[in-house]
Structure formats: C-alpha cells, structure tokens
Amino acid sequence: MIEENVKAILAGLPPDVLLVAAAKARTADEIKRAINAGVSIIGENYLQEAEAAYAAIGRKVSWHFIGHLQRNKVKKAVRIFDMIETVDSLRLAVKLDEECARLSKVISVLVEVNSGLESQKTGVFPQEVEGLVNKLASMKNLKVEGLMTMGPRSGEPEEARPYFTETKRLFDRLQNLPNVRMRYLSMGMSNTYQIAIEEGANIVRVGTKLFAERDHG
Ligand SMILES: *Cc1c(COP(=O)(O)O)cnc(C)c1O
C-alpha cells in the first residue's frame, strides 16, 4: 500500500532529510494517496505528466523537476515547479532566468553533477560545477541552492557510495563560495537512499519503493 510505504519511509528518515516522491508514470490518484500519507514534495520527470498531476493537486505540495529539462519546455515548467533539480548547462539556466523574470518569480535550482564522469549521462562534470554555480549566483531570478546527482544507474546499491561521497565533497567545497548558500544535496533513490543519507544527502528521491504495491505473504 502506498500509505504504508510512505509512512515507513518517512519514519526511517532523519529529521533534516526531505523526501521527494518520484512520481513518473503515476496517476494523480496515486500521488494524492502519497500526499495524504505525508508526502509534501512531488518530483516529476516529464512536463506533460507534471501538468496533469498539477492540475489535479495544485499548490498544496512543492513540485521539483527531476528529469532532463529541454529549453523549449522551460516556459511551461517555471509555472509549475518550485525547484529544478537538474540544471546542467548555462544555456538552460539563462532560459530559466528569462522565463522566471517574465513571471516575477525566483526559482530554486540545483546543479546536476555527472559524478560518474560518464559522457552519456546528463549532468555537469565535477570540475565544471563551481564555474556554473558562480554564474547562476549572478542571475536575479535563480536561487542556486545545491547539487543533485544520479550516481550509477545499475549495479549493487553499494556501488553508488563512492559517487555520493565525491558529490558530498564537492558540495562541502562550495560552502566557501561568496554569494551562494548551498543547502541541499539531492542523492539516492529507492535502492540507494539510505547509503546516500549516510554520505550526506538531505534530499532523497524515492519512486518504486514508495508507489509499488507489494504482494503480501
Ligand atoms: C525515477 C527517478 C527516481 C526514483 O527512482 P526509484 O528507483 O523508482 O526510486 C529518482 N530520481 C530520478 C531523477 C528519477 O528519474
């Protein structure tokens, strides 16, 4: 049951860790059940799905974008989302800043780090993160608040740990930047969120473990 899953996950989180319910391919009804059980942040990967869920649910929760955001979707995205966790280029950031300026809105953003240094993945290479964060910090309608990483997509959960450790190290280094307050480190999914928390995550994004109906017995 979604309700039981949510309660069990929330009960196991340290008080300073935020749960994002990763809701891709879930119906508005499923998302509502998660909200009734205590979820307060919804993570969406696709704008169309987000629009449908947002129309049914509205502003009683926060909305985080956690997918790959195309620039031609930014105009619509900034109307829904409170935070974009996946800023991975200056071009995307400039577009976000422009569209938020039109709405007189300041949007929170995280920089997505390609911690695995794998070229096929989205995200900014670690050595380029500080430069991008500095540029975002000067944009009036963006509030850069931290880092997000996926880690490896397959393999044993423990294999993700070194990627999380590296991203935390980078996050800590950025604490010394002027004009930026790095508050959020978003790492870990269903199989890896406990490991991510041990390595310093304070946002975890959980989908399968939260929404899947488990067989009993
Ligand atoms: C789907 C997704 C998650 C959640 O993954 P689960 O393994 O289902 O918990 C977290 N983060 C992102 C970016 C996702 O796309």
The ligand as an SDF file (V2000), in Angstrom:
LIG
                    3D

 15 15  0  0  0  0  0  0  0  0999 V2000
   12.6960    7.6430  -11.2160 C   0  0  0  0  0  0  0  0  0  0  0  0
   13.6570    8.5360  -10.5350 C   0  0  0  0  0  0  0  0  0  0  0  0
   13.9080    8.4030   -9.1560 C   0  0  0  0  0  0  0  0  0  0  0  0
   13.2840    7.3170   -8.3050 C   0  0  0  0  0  0  0  0  0  0  0  0
   13.7660    6.0580   -8.6870 O   0  0  0  0  0  0  0  0  0  0  0  0
   13.2270    4.7410   -7.9340 P   0  0  0  0  0  0  0  0  0  0  0  0
   14.3080    3.7500   -8.1740 O   0  0  0  0  0  0  0  0  0  0  0  0
   11.9370    4.3790   -8.5820 O   0  0  0  0  0  0  0  0  0  0  0  0
   13.0870    5.0930   -6.5080 O   0  0  0  0  0  0  0  0  0  0  0  0
   14.7790    9.3030   -8.5680 C   0  0  0  0  0  0  0  0  0  0  0  0
   15.3890   10.2700   -9.2860 N   0  0  0  0  0  0  0  0  0  0  0  0
   15.1780   10.4260  -10.6020 C   0  0  0  0  0  0  0  0  0  0  0  0
   15.8790   11.5110  -11.3170 C   0  0  0  0  0  0  0  0  0  0  0  0
   14.3130    9.5570  -11.2660 C   0  0  0  0  0  0  0  0  0  0  0  0
   14.1220    9.7080  -12.5810 O   0  0  0  0  0  0  0  0  0  0  0  0
  1  2  1  0
  2  3  1  0
  2 14  2  0
  3  4  1  0
  3 10  2  0
  4  5  1  0
  5  6  1  0
  6  7  2  0
  6  8  1  0
  6  9  1  0
 10 11  1  0
 11 12  2  0
 12 13  1  0
 12 14  1  0
 14 15  1  0
M  END
$$$$
